[in-house]
Amino acid sequence: MIDEGVASALAAFGARQSDVDAARKQAAEAAFEVFPENWDAVRLFEALSTQWRAVAFGTMAGARVLHMGLDYAVFEPVARLIGIRKRRRAAVFQQIRVMEDAALGVLLSELS
């Protein structure tokens, strides 16, 4: 995802101004508001972004990856590492499950 940090880095490394402007526009279009009570879940979901359980399979039409869900075994240590208080973790876990379900809906629809 392109954010202001990426756009600034492009500028710092001498990218063309049109590329920097395009990156800033993309960052602005991708921006969204997060309610404070959901911020821990968003941070954790992003931190878990490399922890999807998936299976790969091949057909004559090509290879596919089927996402099964997040690896729940890493939830607790990652939550602890990013500073989510123990008393909040159960609630944040429920929020993560909602986000996971929505993400799976998108990921599975891409297989069609």
Helices and strands as residue ranges (DSSP letters): H 4-12, H 17-30, G 36-38, H 39-47, E 52-59, E 62-70, G 72-74, H 75-81, G 86-88, H 89-109
